[in-house]
Amino acid sequence: MCGIIGYIGKKEALPILIEGLRRLEYRGYDSAGLVVFNQEINCIKVAGRISDLEKKIGAEKVEGTLGLAHTRWATHGAPNEINAHPHSDCSGRVWLVHNGIIENYRQLKDGLIKKGHKFASETDSEVIAHLVEEEEKSEKSFIEAVRRALLKISGTYGLLLIDKDEPGKIIAARLSSPLLLGIGKNEYYLASDAAALLPYTREVIYLDDGEMAIINNQDFRVLTLKKEESKKEVSLIDWEIEQVEKTGFSHFMLKEIFEQPEAIRNAIRGRLIKDEGLAKLGGLEQVKDKLKEVKRIIIISCGTSYYAGLLGEYMLEEYATIPVEVEYASEFRYRKPIIDKGTAVIVISQSGETADSLAALREAKMKGALTLGIVNVVGSSIARETEAGVYNHAGPEIGVASTKSFTSQLIILALLTLFLGRARQMSLVTGKRIAEEISALPEKIQFILDQTDKIKTIAKKYQDFKNFLYLGRKYNFPIALEGALKLKEISYLHAEGYAAGEMKHGPIALIDQNFATVLLAPQDSVYEKALSNLEEIKARGGQIVAVTTFGNQEIEKYTQDVIYIPKTLEMLTPVLSVVPLQLLAYYIAVLRGCDVDKPRNLAKSVTVE
């Protein structure tokens, strides 16, 4: 979850480190720090944002062509300057930045204290520096000391280390926490995310678990912890630099909401054969024979991706006639899931690095399931470890609250439904209709985006409400959950998502004139049921925001706060109905003065359990 960046080459490291931190700040922003080496170590740390670090540096000369930097999402130890990275050993010789959690740090720390080590922070990360220091007492080689230290660690890490007695060298190591090596001309960049590397290089190497990279400004080599050489292939980042800039928008979240029409076009490009009602998914070609034998699907994911999975369940069961279960990845491996050769497990993750999802994937593989991935980041761990999968192609998503990644996940699930359904019992007529409606979604989303001013006006009316209930039925039940999550994440208001039929089983007790309900009521197969909910809320004086199908004037008898979405197939309605909820949450948060791109206590990619 933390952001780390390192540089070694011939340029001044400081500007590269600061720019890298800015691009990684969405991964954590409790505190920040850097270390630059030029004969002497210069370490500067702050509690707060990257801007606070820049202010502290001020006009101070921080020169050197080798450095490490870190922006923190706190796990062990309060977010203060002492606990900010980088951390060092007792002597100030070994310095490191770390993303992950060291699970056995307490035992290691107790043992090191008994040997005379003095700790400066409350973090688990500092233990690594002291372990390396201890190993260097018996090992002359910095590389070997790091390797031996890592063998004693339980947990996860994306790790960069330097030793001031071995200048001109960075050691990088990875275990279940993303780490990329960017390749320049006689210079190298290291980062936990491709976004930090885009201004400098597109050529990258993805470190795998259990690997160490030893880098100087001339070359690099990669070893396993067993001291075996690893041959690595260079990959090319296909993102454009403009995709990680705000390009005139006030926030990344707003930009990414407005990018959804294009994100959907990218998700379906080359994948729809409308005349035949088919989906062509090249990423599944190698397992198509196995897919024909699938009797059951389990979808595992977390957060917003979990709600996408719930919608996938509705789609796949209705149109592909396959039993589907949806599991929180964080619970999956702590149960005893029943998996056999007829089970396919689909892992959904925007980053492809979500720690719980990655662990659940490995559990499913161990039990013999066919494993598939729906991920956005090319080359990510889940993309590499699943047997096959489909990329979203939504482009980088910087805003912590997921928007375009969610709608693109729904599109991939709709394509998968078409792909599997047509291979089973789905008719040509149904397939063609689904394909046509999928291709029409970008323009229909634009229709909703054109109502932004109206949604902003509704947000002004409700910005001071403290409690919200989001209700939806059938395909829009998961959207009620997602809408409530968006409001919670970025405005810090209490919101609950509920299946609308459950309102009478408890939540109706909360409704009064100071309680807001957001009701998803498109004119679909359960529309009449939604009207019953409206009647019940109105009878108790509740305030209502309704999302319904364009042209439905009837609903204005119950509330004037109505947002209209275009008509589409019921299974695709969630792709449209979620957009006004994203905008509503965004504008309420902005009006309340919240930092929507960096909501408190959250980070974009949850790479620790």
C-alpha positions as CSV (number, residue, x, y, z in Angstrom):
1,M,0.0,0.0,0.0
2,C,2.9,2.3,0.6
3,G,4.6,3.9,-2.4
4,I,8.4,3.4,-2.9
5,I,10.8,4.7,-5.5
6,G,14.5,4.5,-6.0
7,Y,17.0,5.9,-8.5
8,I,20.6,5.2,-9.5
9,G,22.3,6.9,-12.4
10,K,24.0,10.1,-13.4
11,K,21.2,12.6,-12.8
12,E,20.4,14.3,-9.5
13,A,18.2,11.9,-7.6
14,L,16.1,14.4,-5.6
15,P,13.8,15.8,-8.4
16,I,13.2,12.2,-9.6
17,L,12.3,11.0,-6.1
18,I,10.0,13.9,-5.4
19,E,8.2,13.5,-8.7
20,G,7.9,9.8,-8.2
21,L,6.4,10.3,-4.7
22,R,3.8,12.7,-6.1
23,R,2.7,10.0,-8.6
24,L,2.6,7.4,-5.8
25,E,0.9,9.4,-3.2
26,Y,-2.4,7.7,-3.8
27,R,-0.8,4.5,-2.4
28,G,-0.4,6.2,1.1
29,Y,-0.1,9.7,2.5
30,D,0.4,9.5,6.2
31,S,4.1,10.5,6.1
32,A,6.9,10.7,3.6
33,G,10.7,10.7,3.5
34,L,13.7,10.2,1.3
35,V,17.4,9.4,1.6
36,V,20.0,10.6,-0.9
37,F,23.6,9.4,-0.9
38,N,26.6,11.4,-2.0
39,Q,29.6,10.4,0.1
40,E,27.4,11.1,3.1
41,I,23.8,10.1,3.8
42,N,21.1,12.9,3.7
43,C,17.8,11.7,5.1
44,I,14.7,13.9,5.4
45,K,11.3,12.8,6.8
46,V,8.0,14.4,7.7
47,A,4.6,13.5,9.0
48,G,2.1,14.5,6.3
49,R,2.0,14.8,2.6
50,I,4.6,15.1,-0.1
51,S,4.1,18.8,-0.2
52,D,5.1,18.9,3.5
53,L,8.3,17.0,2.6
54,E,9.1,19.6,-0.1
55,K,8.6,22.4,2.3
56,K,11.0,20.8,4.8
57,I,13.6,20.4,2.1
58,G,13.1,24.0,1.0
59,A,16.4,25.5,-0.4
60,E,18.5,22.8,1.3
61,K,21.0,21.2,-1.0
62,V,20.3,17.5,-1.3
63,E,22.8,16.3,-3.9
64,G,23.5,12.8,-5.1
65,T,22.8,10.4,-7.9
66,L,21.5,7.6,-5.8
67,G,18.4,7.7,-3.5
68,L,15.3,6.1,-2.1
69,A,12.0,7.6,-1.2
70,H,8.7,6.5,0.4
71,T,5.2,7.6,1.0
72,R,3.5,5.7,3.9
73,W,0.2,4.1,4.7
74,A,0.7,3.3,8.4
75,T,0.4,-0.3,9.6
76,H,2.8,-0.6,12.6
77,G,3.3,2.6,14.5
78,A,1.5,6.0,14.4
79,P,1.9,8.2,11.3
80,N,4.6,10.5,12.6
81,E,8.1,11.6,11.6
82,I,9.9,9.0,13.6
83,N,8.0,6.1,12.0
84,A,8.3,7.6,8.5
85,H,10.6,5.8,6.1
86,P,13.5,5.5,5.3
87,H,14.8,3.5,8.2
88,S,18.3,2.6,9.1
89,D,20.3,0.3,11.4
90,C,22.1,1.4,14.6
91,S,25.2,2.7,12.8
92,G,23.3,4.6,10.0
93,R,25.1,2.4,7.4
94,V,22.1,0.4,6.0
95,W,19.1,2.4,4.8
96,L,15.8,1.1,3.4
97,V,12.2,1.7,2.3
98,H,9.6,-1.0,2.6
99,N,6.1,-1.8,1.5
100,G,4.5,-4.7,3.2
101,I,4.2,-6.3,6.7
102,I,6.8,-8.3,8.6
103,E,4.7,-10.7,10.5
104,N,7.4,-12.0,12.8
105,Y,8.9,-8.6,13.6
106,R,8.3,-8.9,17.3
107,Q,10.3,-12.0,17.7
108,L,13.0,-10.7,15.5
109,K,13.1,-7.4,17.3
110,D,13.3,-9.0,20.8
111,G,16.2,-11.1,19.6
112,L,18.0,-8.1,18.1
113,I,17.5,-6.0,21.3
114,K,19.1,-8.8,23.3
115,K,22.1,-8.5,21.0
116,G,22.4,-4.8,21.7
117,H,20.5,-3.2,18.8
118,K,18.8,0.1,19.5
119,F,15.5,0.8,17.7
120,A,14.4,4.3,16.8
121,S,10.8,3.6,15.6
122,E,7.7,1.6,16.3
123,T,7.6,0.1,12.8
124,D,8.1,-3.5,11.7
125,S,10.2,-2.2,8.8
126,E,13.1,-1.1,10.9
127,V,13.7,-4.7,11.9
128,I,15.0,-5.4,8.4
129,A,17.8,-2.8,8.6
130,H,19.0,-4.2,11.9
131,L,18.8,-7.8,10.6
132,V,21.0,-6.8,7.7
133,E,23.4,-5.1,10.1
134,E,23.6,-8.2,12.3
135,E,24.2,-10.4,9.3
136,E,27.0,-8.1,8.1
137,K,28.9,-8.9,11.2
138,S,29.6,-12.4,9.8
139,E,29.2,-11.7,6.1
140,K,31.5,-9.3,4.3
141,S,29.0,-9.0,1.4
142,F,26.1,-6.6,1.6
143,I,24.3,-8.8,-0.9
144,E,24.7,-11.9,1.1
145,A,23.7,-10.1,4.3
146,V,20.5,-9.0,2.7
147,R,19.7,-12.4,1.4
148,R,20.3,-14.1,4.7
149,A,18.2,-11.5,6.5
150,L,15.3,-12.0,4.1
151,L,15.4,-15.8,4.7
152,K,14.5,-15.0,8.4
153,I,11.5,-12.8,7.6
154,S,7.9,-14.0,7.5
155,G,5.4,-11.6,5.8
156,T,5.4,-9.5,2.7
157,Y,7.8,-6.9,1.3
158,G,8.7,-4.7,-1.6
159,L,12.0,-3.5,-0.5
160,L,14.9,-1.2,-1.5
161,L,18.1,-1.0,0.4
162,I,21.4,0.8,0.2
163,D,24.7,0.5,2.2
164,K,26.8,3.6,2.5
165,D,29.9,1.4,2.7
166,E,29.0,-0.1,-0.7
167,P,28.2,3.1,-2.7
168,G,26.7,2.9,-6.2
169,K,24.4,0.0,-5.5
170,I,20.8,-0.6,-4.7
171,I,19.3,-4.0,-3.7
172,A,15.7,-4.6,-4.4
173,A,13.6,-7.5,-3.1
174,R,10.1,-8.6,-3.5
175,L,7.7,-11.0,-1.7
176,S,3.9,-10.5,-2.4
177,S,4.3,-6.8,-2.8
178,P,4.7,-5.2,-6.2
179,L,8.1,-3.9,-7.4
180,L,9.2,-2.9,-10.9
181,L,12.7,-2.1,-12.3
182,G,12.6,0.7,-14.9
183,I,15.4,0.6,-17.4
184,G,17.1,3.8,-18.7
185,K,20.4,4.5,-20.4
186,N,23.0,3.9,-17.8
187,E,20.4,4.6,-15.1
188,Y,17.7,2.6,-13.4
189,Y,14.5,3.4,-11.6
190,L,12.6,1.2,-9.0
191,A,9.0,1.7,-8.0
192,S,6.0,0.0,-6.5
193,D,3.8,1.2,-9.4
194,A,4.3,1.9,-13.1
195,A,2.8,5.4,-12.7
196,A,6.1,6.7,-11.0
197,L,8.2,5.4,-14.0
198,L,6.2,6.8,-16.9
199,P,8.0,10.2,-17.2
200,Y,11.4,8.4,-17.5
201,T,11.0,5.0,-19.2
202,R,8.5,2.5,-20.5
203,E,10.8,-0.5,-20.4
204,V,10.3,-2.4,-17.1
205,I,11.1,-5.7,-15.5
206,Y,8.6,-7.2,-13.0
207,L,10.3,-8.8,-10.0
208,D,8.8,-12.1,-8.9
209,D,8.3,-13.3,-5.4
210,G,11.6,-14.5,-3.8
211,E,13.8,-12.5,-6.1
212,M,16.5,-9.9,-5.4
213,A,17.8,-7.4,-8.0
214,I,21.3,-5.9,-7.5
215,I,21.5,-2.7,-9.5
216,N,24.3,-0.2,-10.3
217,N,24.2,2.5,-12.9
218,Q,25.8,0.2,-15.5
219,D,23.8,-3.0,-15.2
220,F,21.7,-5.2,-13.0
221,R,21.2,-8.9,-12.2
222,V,18.4,-10.8,-10.5
223,L,18.9,-13.7,-8.1
224,T,16.5,-15.9,-6.2
225,L,17.0,-16.2,-2.4
226,K,18.5,-19.6,-3.2
227,K,21.3,-17.7,-5.2
228,E,20.1,-18.8,-8.6
229,E,20.3,-16.4,-11.5
230,S,16.9,-15.3,-12.9
231,K,16.6,-14.4,-16.6
232,K,14.0,-11.6,-16.9
233,E,12.1,-10.3,-19.9
234,V,11.7,-6.6,-20.5
235,S,8.0,-5.5,-20.7
236,L,6.7,-2.3,-22.2
237,I,4.3,-0.1,-20.3
238,D,1.5,0.8,-22.7
239,W,0.1,3.8,-20.7
240,E,0.5,7.4,-21.9
241,I,1.8,10.1,-19.6
242,E,-1.4,12.1,-20.0
243,Q,-3.3,9.2,-18.4
244,V,-1.7,9.8,-15.0
245,E,-2.2,13.6,-15.2
246,K,-5.4,15.5,-14.2
247,T,-5.5,17.3,-17.6
248,G,-7.7,20.1,-16.4
249,F,-10.0,18.2,-14.0
250,S,-10.0,19.3,-10.3
251,H,-9.5,15.7,-9.1
252,F,-8.5,12.4,-10.6
253,M,-11.7,10.9,-9.4
254,L,-13.8,13.3,-11.5
255,K,-11.5,12.8,-14.5
256,E,-11.9,9.0,-14.2
257,I,-15.7,9.3,-13.9
258,F,-15.7,11.2,-17.2
259,E,-13.3,8.7,-18.8
260,Q,-15.8,5.9,-18.4
261,P,-17.2,6.0,-22.0
262,E,-13.7,5.6,-23.4
263,A,-12.8,3.0,-20.8
264,I,-15.7,0.9,-21.9
265,R,-14.8,1.4,-25.6
266,N,-11.3,0.1,-24.7
267,A,-12.7,-2.9,-22.8
268,I,-14.9,-4.0,-25.8
269,R,-12.5,-3.1,-28.6
270,G,-11.9,-6.2,-30.8
271,R,-13.9,-8.3,-28.5
272,L,-17.5,-8.1,-29.8
273,I,-18.8,-9.8,-32.9
274,K,-22.2,-8.2,-33.1
275,D,-23.5,-10.0,-36.2
276,E,-23.0,-13.3,-34.6
277,G,-23.8,-12.3,-31.0
278,L,-20.4,-13.5,-29.8
279,A,-17.6,-12.3,-27.5
280,K,-14.0,-12.9,-28.6
281,L,-11.8,-13.1,-25.5
282,G,-8.2,-13.9,-26.6
283,G,-7.0,-14.2,-23.1
284,L,-9.2,-17.2,-22.5
285,E,-8.3,-19.0,-25.8
286,Q,-5.7,-21.3,-24.2
287,V,-8.3,-22.6,-21.6
288,K,-11.4,-22.7,-23.8
289,D,-11.6,-26.5,-23.7
290,K,-11.3,-26.5,-19.9
291,L,-14.0,-23.8,-19.7
292,K,-16.4,-26.1,-21.6
293,E,-16.2,-28.6,-18.7
294,V,-16.8,-26.0,-16.0
295,K,-19.7,-26.9,-13.7
296,R,-19.4,-24.1,-11.2
297,I,-17.7,-20.7,-10.8
298,I,-16.4,-19.0,-7.7
299,I,-15.7,-15.3,-7.9
300,I,-13.2,-13.9,-5.3
301,S,-12.5,-10.2,-4.8
302,C,-12.5,-7.4,-2.3
303,G,-14.2,-4.0,-1.9
304,T,-15.7,-2.5,-5.1
305,S,-14.4,-5.5,-7.1
306,Y,-16.5,-7.7,-4.8
307,Y,-19.6,-5.8,-5.8
308,A,-18.7,-6.3,-9.5
309,G,-18.5,-10.0,-8.7
310,L,-22.0,-10.0,-7.3
311,L,-23.2,-8.6,-10.5
312,G,-21.3,-11.2,-12.4
313,E,-23.1,-13.8,-10.4
314,Y,-26.5,-12.4,-11.6
315,M,-25.3,-12.3,-15.2
316,L,-23.7,-15.6,-15.5
317,E,-26.4,-17.5,-13.7
318,E,-29.2,-15.9,-15.8
319,Y,-27.6,-16.0,-19.2
320,A,-24.8,-18.7,-19.1
321,T,-26.8,-21.0,-16.7
322,I,-23.7,-21.7,-14.5
323,P,-23.9,-21.8,-10.7
324,V,-21.9,-19.0,-9.3
325,E,-20.7,-18.1,-5.8
326,V,-19.1,-14.8,-4.8
327,E,-16.6,-14.8,-1.9
328,Y,-14.7,-12.1,-0.1
329,A,-11.1,-12.9,-0.8
330,S,-10.2,-12.1,2.8
331,E,-12.5,-14.9,4.0
332,F,-12.0,-17.5,1.2
333,R,-8.8,-19.1,2.4
334,Y,-9.8,-19.2,6.0
335,R,-12.8,-21.5,5.2
336,K,-12.6,-24.9,3.6
337,P,-14.0,-24.1,0.2
338,I,-15.1,-27.1,-1.8
339,I,-13.3,-27.1,-5.1
340,D,-13.1,-29.9,-7.7
341,K,-12.0,-30.2,-11.3
342,G,-15.3,-28.7,-12.5
343,T,-14.7,-25.5,-10.6
344,A,-13.3,-22.3,-12.1
345,V,-12.2,-19.5,-9.8
346,I,-12.3,-15.9,-11.2
347,V,-10.2,-13.3,-9.3
348,I,-11.2,-9.7,-9.9
349,S,-8.7,-6.9,-8.9
350,Q,-8.0,-3.5,-10.4
351,S,-4.4,-3.5,-9.4
352,G,-3.8,-7.2,-9.7
353,E,-1.8,-6.9,-6.5
354,T,-4.5,-7.1,-3.8
355,A,-3.0,-9.1,-1.0
356,D,-6.1,-11.0,0.1
357,S,-7.1,-11.8,-3.5
358,L,-3.6,-13.0,-4.4
359,A,-3.6,-15.3,-1.3
360,A,-7.0,-16.6,-2.2
361,L,-5.9,-17.3,-5.8
362,R,-2.9,-19.3,-4.6
363,E,-5.3,-21.3,-2.3
364,A,-7.6,-22.0,-5.3
365,K,-4.6,-23.1,-7.4
366,M,-3.4,-25.4,-4.7
367,K,-6.8,-27.1,-4.6
368,G,-6.8,-27.7,-8.4
369,A,-9.2,-25.0,-9.6
370,L,-9.0,-23.5,-13.1
371,T,-8.0,-19.9,-12.2
372,L,-8.9,-16.9,-14.3
373,G,-8.2,-13.2,-13.7
374,I,-10.0,-9.9,-14.5
375,V,-7.4,-7.3,-13.8
376,N,-6.5,-3.8,-15.1
377,V,-2.8,-3.7,-14.6
378,V,-0.8,-5.6,-17.2
379,G,2.0,-7.6,-15.7
380,S,0.6,-7.6,-12.2
381,S,0.9,-10.6,-9.9
382,I,-2.7,-11.9,-10.4
383,A,-2.4,-11.5,-14.1
384,R,0.8,-13.6,-14.1
385,E,-0.3,-16.2,-11.6
386,T,-3.8,-17.1,-13.1
387,E,-3.9,-19.6,-15.9
388,A,-5.7,-17.2,-18.2
389,G,-7.7,-14.0,-18.0
390,V,-9.0,-10.8,-19.5
391,Y,-7.5,-7.3,-19.1
392,N,-9.9,-4.3,-18.4
393,H,-7.8,-1.9,-20.5
394,A,-9.3,1.0,-18.5
395,G,-5.9,2.8,-18.2
396,P,-4.4,3.9,-14.9
397,E,-6.8,4.8,-12.1
398,I,-5.3,7.2,-9.6
399,G,-8.3,8.2,-7.5
400,V,-8.5,5.9,-4.5
401,A,-12.2,5.4,-4.9
402,S,-12.7,3.1,-7.9
403,T,-14.9,4.4,-10.7
404,K,-13.9,3.5,-14.3
405,S,-12.2,0.2,-13.1
406,F,-15.6,-0.9,-11.7
407,T,-17.6,-0.2,-14.8
408,S,-15.0,-1.8,-17.0
409,Q,-15.1,-4.9,-14.7
410,L,-18.8,-5.0,-15.3
411,I,-18.2,-4.9,-19.1
412,I,-15.7,-7.8,-18.9
413,L,-18.2,-9.8,-16.9
414,A,-20.8,-9.1,-19.5
415,L,-18.5,-10.2,-22.2
416,L,-17.6,-13.3,-20.3
417,T,-21.4,-14.0,-19.9
418,L,-21.8,-13.7,-23.6
419,F,-18.7,-15.8,-24.3
420,L,-19.9,-18.7,-22.0
421,G,-23.6,-18.3,-22.7
422,R,-23.3,-18.6,-26.4
423,A,-21.1,-21.7,-25.9
424,R,-24.0,-23.2,-23.9
425,Q,-27.7,-22.4,-24.4
426,M,-27.9,-18.7,-25.3
427,S,-29.7,-18.1,-28.6
428,L,-28.2,-16.1,-31.5
429,V,-31.0,-13.5,-31.0
430,T,-30.2,-13.0,-27.3
431,G,-26.5,-12.9,-28.0
432,K,-26.9,-10.3,-30.8
433,R,-29.1,-8.1,-28.5
434,I,-26.6,-8.2,-25.6
435,A,-23.7,-7.4,-28.0
436,E,-25.6,-4.4,-29.5
437,E,-26.5,-3.1,-26.1
438,I,-23.0,-3.4,-24.8
439,S,-21.6,-1.4,-27.7
440,A,-24.2,1.3,-27.1
441,L,-23.2,1.9,-23.4
442,P,-20.5,4.6,-24.0
443,E,-23.0,7.0,-25.5
444,K,-25.5,6.2,-22.8
445,I,-23.0,7.0,-20.1
446,Q,-22.3,10.3,-21.8
447,F,-26.0,11.1,-21.5
448,I,-25.7,10.7,-17.7
449,L,-22.5,12.8,-17.6
450,D,-24.3,15.6,-19.4
451,Q,-26.6,15.8,-16.3
452,T,-23.7,16.7,-14.0
453,D,-25.0,20.2,-13.1
454,K,-28.3,18.7,-12.0
455,I,-26.5,16.1,-9.8
456,K,-24.4,18.8,-8.3
457,T,-27.5,20.7,-7.3
458,I,-28.9,17.6,-5.6
459,A,-25.6,17.1,-3.8
460,K,-25.9,20.6,-2.4
461,K,-29.3,19.8,-0.9
462,Y,-28.0,16.6,0.8
463,Q,-24.4,17.6,1.8
464,D,-25.4,18.2,5.4
465,F,-27.3,15.0,5.9
466,K,-25.5,12.5,8.2
467,N,-27.1,9.2,7.2
468,F,-27.9,7.7,3.9
469,L,-29.7,4.4,2.9
470,Y,-29.1,3.1,-0.6
471,L,-31.7,0.6,-1.9
472,G,-31.7,-1.6,-5.0
473,R,-33.2,-4.9,-6.2
474,K,-31.9,-7.7,-8.3
475,Y,-29.2,-6.3,-10.6
476,N,-29.2,-3.0,-8.8
477,F,-28.7,-4.4,-5.3
478,P,-24.9,-4.5,-5.7
479,I,-25.1,-1.0,-7.1
480,A,-26.8,0.1,-3.8
481,L,-23.8,-1.4,-2.0
482,E,-21.3,0.3,-4.3
483,G,-23.1,3.7,-4.1
484,A,-23.0,3.6,-0.3
485,L,-19.3,2.6,-0.3
486,K,-18.4,5.5,-2.5
487,L,-20.1,8.0,-0.2
488,K,-18.5,6.4,2.9
489,E,-15.0,6.4,1.3
490,I,-14.7,10.0,0.2
491,S,-17.2,12.0,2.3
492,Y,-16.9,10.1,5.7
493,L,-20.7,10.0,6.0
494,H,-22.6,7.0,7.3
495,A,-24.2,5.1,4.4
496,E,-25.6,1.6,4.1
497,G,-26.5,-0.3,1.0
498,Y,-29.4,-2.7,1.3
499,A,-31.5,-5.1,-0.8
500,A,-34.7,-3.0,-1.1
501,G,-36.8,-6.0,0.0
502,E,-34.9,-6.0,3.3
503,M,-35.9,-2.4,4.1
504,K,-39.0,-3.6,6.1
505,H,-36.8,-6.0,8.1
506,G,-35.0,-3.3,10.1
507,P,-33.7,-0.2,8.2
508,I,-37.2,1.3,7.9
509,A,-37.0,2.2,11.6
510,L,-34.3,4.8,10.7
511,I,-36.4,6.8,8.2
512,D,-37.5,10.3,9.1
513,Q,-37.3,13.8,7.6
514,N,-33.5,13.9,8.4
515,F,-32.7,10.6,6.8
516,A,-31.9,10.4,3.1
517,T,-32.6,7.4,0.9
518,V,-31.1,6.9,-2.6
519,L,-33.4,4.5,-4.4
520,L,-32.4,2.7,-7.6
521,A,-35.7,2.4,-9.5
522,P,-35.1,1.8,-13.3
523,Q,-38.1,0.5,-15.2
524,D,-37.1,-3.1,-15.2
525,S,-38.7,-6.4,-14.0
526,V,-38.8,-5.2,-10.4
527,Y,-39.8,-1.6,-10.9
528,E,-43.3,-2.1,-9.3
529,K,-41.5,-3.3,-6.2
530,A,-39.4,-0.2,-6.1
531,L,-42.5,2.0,-6.2
532,S,-43.7,0.2,-3.1
533,N,-40.5,1.2,-1.4
534,L,-41.1,4.8,-2.5
535,E,-44.5,4.8,-1.0
536,E,-43.3,3.4,2.3
537,I,-40.4,5.9,2.6
538,K,-42.7,8.8,1.6
539,A,-45.3,7.9,4.2
540,R,-42.7,8.3,6.9
541,G,-41.4,11.6,5.8
542,G,-38.1,10.3,4.4
543,Q,-36.1,12.3,1.8
544,I,-35.6,10.5,-1.5
545,V,-33.1,10.7,-4.4
546,A,-34.4,8.4,-7.2
547,V,-32.5,7.0,-10.1
548,T,-34.9,5.9,-12.8
549,T,-35.2,5.3,-16.6
550,F,-35.4,8.4,-18.8
551,G,-39.0,9.3,-19.6
552,N,-40.4,8.0,-16.4
553,Q,-42.4,11.0,-15.1
554,E,-44.4,8.9,-12.6
555,I,-41.7,8.9,-10.1
556,E,-41.8,12.7,-9.8
557,K,-45.0,12.2,-7.7
558,Y,-42.8,11.0,-4.9
559,T,-39.7,13.2,-5.2
560,Q,-38.3,16.0,-7.3
561,D,-34.8,14.7,-6.8
562,V,-34.7,12.4,-9.8
563,I,-31.7,11.4,-11.9
564,Y,-32.5,9.8,-15.3
565,I,-30.5,7.1,-17.0
566,P,-31.1,5.7,-20.5
567,K,-32.9,2.5,-21.1
568,T,-30.8,-0.7,-21.7
569,L,-31.0,-4.4,-21.0
570,E,-31.7,-5.2,-17.4
571,M,-28.3,-7.0,-17.0
572,L,-26.5,-3.9,-18.2
573,T,-28.5,-1.3,-16.2
574,P,-25.8,-1.3,-13.4
575,V,-23.2,0.1,-15.8
576,L,-25.4,3.2,-16.1
577,S,-27.0,3.4,-12.7
578,V,-23.7,3.5,-10.8
579,V,-22.5,6.7,-12.7
580,P,-24.9,9.1,-11.0
581,L,-24.0,7.6,-7.6
582,Q,-20.3,8.2,-8.3
583,L,-21.0,11.8,-9.2
584,L,-23.4,12.3,-6.2
585,A,-20.7,11.0,-3.8
586,Y,-18.0,13.1,-5.5
587,Y,-19.9,16.4,-5.2
588,I,-21.1,15.8,-1.7
589,A,-17.5,15.1,-0.7
590,V,-16.2,18.2,-2.5
591,L,-18.9,20.4,-0.9
592,R,-17.9,19.1,2.5
593,G,-14.3,20.0,1.9
594,C,-12.9,16.4,1.7
595,D,-9.9,15.4,-0.3
596,V,-11.6,13.0,-2.6
597,D,-8.4,11.6,-4.3
598,K,-6.8,10.9,-0.9
599,P,-9.5,9.9,1.6
600,R,-8.3,9.4,5.1
601,N,-7.1,6.0,6.2
602,L,-7.4,4.6,2.7
603,A,-4.9,3.7,0.0
604,K,-5.5,2.7,-3.6
605,S,-4.0,-0.8,-3.7
606,V,-4.3,-2.9,-0.6
607,T,-1.1,-5.0,-0.7
608,V,-1.1,-6.0,3.0
609,E,-3.4,-8.3,4.7
